[in-house]
Amino acid sequence: MPGIIILSLFLYLCQAPAATQQIKPVICHDHSRSCFNLGSAYFSVNGLIKMIEILTSSYSRRTFSKSHLTELDLGCGKGGYLLSLAELFPDRVIVGADVMLGRLRKIQKKIDRNNLKNVQLLRINAWNLIGYGLPDHSISRMHILCPDPWPKVRHRSKRLISSEFLGRAAQKIVPGGILHLSTDDDQYYSFMLDAITQLPCYKKANHAIDDIRHCKTDFELRFERTGLNVNHLSYITVS
Ligand SMILES: C[S@@+](CC[C@H](N)C(=O)[O-])C[C@H]1O[C@@H](n2cnc3c(N)ncnc32)[C@H](O)[C@@H]1O
């Protein structure tokens, strides 16, 4: 254990700004004061404990325990959707992940106010989460809802959804688990559909989100108010 603490401090002190761009496993866990950001000045004993947990994978084991169904809202934004899920499924673990720390802090306040015990927030880039942050086969249902569409052709490479991303995501979902996508952008929708149809690890399953069709994300509600339709896709993973 002392070795791990020294290694943790060493990594914290030595990281270069370039590296912090890629590695931002900030956990907003029990309280916003326990937020720990490898790339900023936030630091606390709770934060150090969290970092040790991350480095030793005990955080993953605890959060993504196989005894509970786990739903992940990836790019959770203001968190309206994950809060609905948390109230609807008190026996499930609801994980929200986003890069925007300010948004996560506001969600954490709502979690505290509503005394929700089944939500975990992660500040992390989706690619890092899918790449190394999540144990394989740990998510029962993954929601990637209204991701930024980047409609201009020159910005397309910034889109989150791609064949590679979907392939990696499948590894993180339990076999027979669900991937739920949505977008208001027709071109992004076709792009998502093309990409996922080509992957043999997914099979279309419209019924897989029947229990949550009435739940809307903050963006979906905003789009609906302006008359825009949001299209949903749902798939189960097959091994
Ligand atoms: C258009 S908003 C949608 C938010 C929410 N899903 C909704 O529908 O209301 C996209 C969200 O994804 C987050 N995001 C964008 N790229 C991301 C990435 N690479 N990793 C994690 N979150 C990301 C943004 O910070 C933003 O909160």
PDBQT file of the ligand as one rigid body, heavy atoms in Angstrom, charges set to zero:
ROOT
HETATM    1  C1  LIG A 301     -25.329  17.699 -27.041  1.00  0.00    +0.000 C 
HETATM    2  S1  LIG A 301     -24.968  17.334 -25.376  1.00  0.00    +0.000 S 
HETATM    3  C2  LIG A 301     -26.200  16.102 -24.976  1.00  0.00    +0.000 C 
HETATM    4  C3  LIG A 301     -26.349  15.937 -23.501  1.00  0.00    +0.000 C 
HETATM    5  C4  LIG A 301     -27.428  14.919 -23.078  1.00  0.00    +0.000 C 
HETATM    6  N1  LIG A 301     -27.119  13.586 -23.529  1.00  0.00    +0.000 N 
HETATM    7  C5  LIG A 301     -28.766  15.354 -23.577  1.00  0.00    +0.000 C 
HETATM    8  O1  LIG A 301     -29.254  14.754 -24.544  1.00  0.00    +0.000 OA
HETATM    9  O2  LIG A 301     -29.327  16.294 -23.000  1.00  0.00    +0.000 OA
HETATM   10  C6  LIG A 301     -23.512  16.352 -25.530  1.00  0.00    +0.000 C 
HETATM   11  C7  LIG A 301     -22.813  16.115 -24.216  1.00  0.00    +0.000 C 
HETATM   12  O3  LIG A 301     -21.734  15.205 -24.462  1.00  0.00    +0.000 OA
HETATM   13  C8  LIG A 301     -20.597  15.667 -23.787  1.00  0.00    +0.000 C 
HETATM   14  N2  LIG A 301     -19.438  15.174 -24.538  1.00  0.00    +0.000 N 
HETATM   15  C9  LIG A 301     -19.034  15.558 -25.760  1.00  0.00    +0.000 A 
HETATM   16  N3  LIG A 301     -17.944  14.867 -26.135  1.00  0.00    +0.000 NA
HETATM   17  C10 LIG A 301     -17.670  14.026 -25.112  1.00  0.00    +0.000 A 
HETATM   18  C11 LIG A 301     -16.645  13.071 -24.874  1.00  0.00    +0.000 A 
HETATM   19  N4  LIG A 301     -15.707  12.830 -25.791  1.00  0.00    +0.000 N 
HETATM   20  N5  LIG A 301     -16.643  12.399 -23.713  1.00  0.00    +0.000 NA
HETATM   21  C12 LIG A 301     -17.592  12.635 -22.769  1.00  0.00    +0.000 A 
HETATM   22  N6  LIG A 301     -18.578  13.528 -22.931  1.00  0.00    +0.000 NA
HETATM   23  C13 LIG A 301     -18.614  14.218 -24.083  1.00  0.00    +0.000 A 
HETATM   24  C14 LIG A 301     -20.703  17.169 -23.779  1.00  0.00    +0.000 C 
HETATM   25  O4  LIG A 301     -19.953  17.746 -22.717  1.00  0.00    +0.000 OA
HETATM   26  C15 LIG A 301     -22.202  17.354 -23.608  1.00  0.00    +0.000 C 
HETATM   27  O5  LIG A 301     -22.558  17.452 -22.244  1.00  0.00    +0.000 OA
ENDROOT
TORSDOF 0
